[in-house]
Amino acid sequence: MTTAPAGSLTVVNAAVFDGVSAEPVEGPVHIEAGTVVQVGGTPPPAERVIDARGGTVVPGLIDAHFHAYGTSLDMLELEASPLSYVALAAGRRLAAALSRGFTTVRDVAGGDPGLAKAIAEGLTPAPRYLYTGPALSQTGGHGDARPGDLDLCACGGHIGEVVDGVDDLRRAVRDRFRRGAHAIKIMTSGGVVSPTDPIRVPQYSPEEVRAVTDEAVRRGSYVAAHAYSPEAIVHSVENGVRSIEHGNLLDAPTARLMAERGAFLVPTLATYDAMERRGAEFGLAPVSRAKNREVLKAGREAVEIARVAGVRIGFGTDLMGVLEDEQLNGLRLQVEVAGVLETLRSATSVNADLIGRPDLGRIRPGAVADLVILDGDPFGDPSVLWAGPERRTVVQAGRPV
C-alpha cells in the first residue's frame, strides 16, 4: 500500500492555466510540502483531494501595488493615526486580499518588520508580504501630506517619508534594507491625493534618483517609482528605476524607452475608476477629484501603448481606505483593455518576474503551490475572475485558506 506524503494535496477535475501558456491544460495538480510536483497524468496518493468540478486552476494572484497601511483616503489623517491602529487595520486588509485569491502582495508604500513578523508567525492570515517601508518623497512631493496653508511637521509617516538630498536619501535607503525591505519606493511625479503637487512635474533631481537606485542595485534589489507623465517616467527610467507605478500619461516614445531599458509598467486602473465613482461619497478633496479625472481615461490608453511597445505589464490596484473592496474589479478593468490571457499573465508570471520570484505566479513542478481554484472558465466567461471569494478556493503554499 502506498502512503500519501504528509502535507500532500491534489486538485482534480480542473483545467490548469500555468501562468504563461496561451491554452490551459488538463490537470490534476499534485502538491507535496507546499510545492507543485506534478501537473497532469496520474497523481500519486494525497492526504487531501479537492474536486474542482470542472473549474479552472490559476496561479495565486499577485497584487504588485498594494497598500496594507492605506487605511484612509485622507493622507494627513492616515499619517497621523497611531501605528497600533494602522497595523490592526492592515491585518484585516491583508486577510481580505488573501480571501480574494491574492496570495502575494507587494506593499509599495508602507509595511515594517513588525507587521512582517506577525504574518510570518501566523498571527494574522495574509498573502506573502513584500514591503518597501514608507515611500520616499521630496518636500512638497506626492508623499508630503501637508496642505500648503497649514504649518505642520513633515515627519516620517506610515506610508510616506519626506527625505531631501543625496546623503539623506542614501541613509534612508540603507535603513529600509536593514529593516527587511523588499525594494524601495520613490515619488517622481505628482499624484491624485497629494495636495500641493502638479501631476506632470518630475520630482527629485537626477542625482537624488540615481543615489536611490545605486543603493538598491548594489543591494541586489530595485526601485519602484510613482510616475504619471512622460517627463517623470523618462526621468525615472534614465536614472535606473525598474518599476513604473501607474504611468497613466505614458506616450509611445516613452514606452519604447521603457522597453529598451527593461522597465516594467504596473498599471493601477482600479483606484481611478473607484475614486471617480465613490470619491465624493468618502470625502475625496475636489482638487484630488479633478486630478483623478485627468488620469482616469488615459490609464487604459497607457496599457495599450505599453503593450504595443513591448513593455512588460504587471498588475496592481493602489486602493486606499474603504475602496479596498474594489481589488477584484481591477482585473475586470485590465481585461477590458488587455484581454483575459494577458491580464492573467500580468497578475501571475509577469508580476512574479518583477519581484524576482520565478517560483511564484506559475503552476509547474518546483513552483510554490499558490493556487486559485475558480468555479468556471475565465477564458469563456471572464467574470469568473472577479466574481468574489465565494466562488473560489485559495491555496497558499499547499494549504487551503
Buried (B, 14 or more C-beta within 10 A) or exposed (E): EEEBBEBBBBBBBBBBBBBBBEEBEEBBBBBBEBBBBBBEEEBBEBEBBBEBEEBBBBBBBBBBBBBBBBBBBBBBEBBBBEBEEBBEBBBBBBBBBBBBBBBBBBBBBBBBBEBBEBBEEEEBBBBBBBBBBBBBBBEBBBBBBBBEEEEEEBEEBBBBBBBBEBEBBBEBBEEBBEBBBBBBBBBBBBBBBBBBBEBBBBBBBEEBBBBBBBBBEEBEBBBBBBBBBBBBBBBBBEBBBBBBBBBBBBBEEBBBBBBEBEBBBBBBBBBBBBBBEBBEEBEBBEBBBEBBBBBBEBBBBBBBBBBEBEBBBBBBBBBBBBBBEBBBBBBBBBBEBBBBBBBBBBBBBBBBBBBBBEEBBBBBEEBBBBBBBBBBBBBEEBEBBBBEBEBBBBBBBBEEB
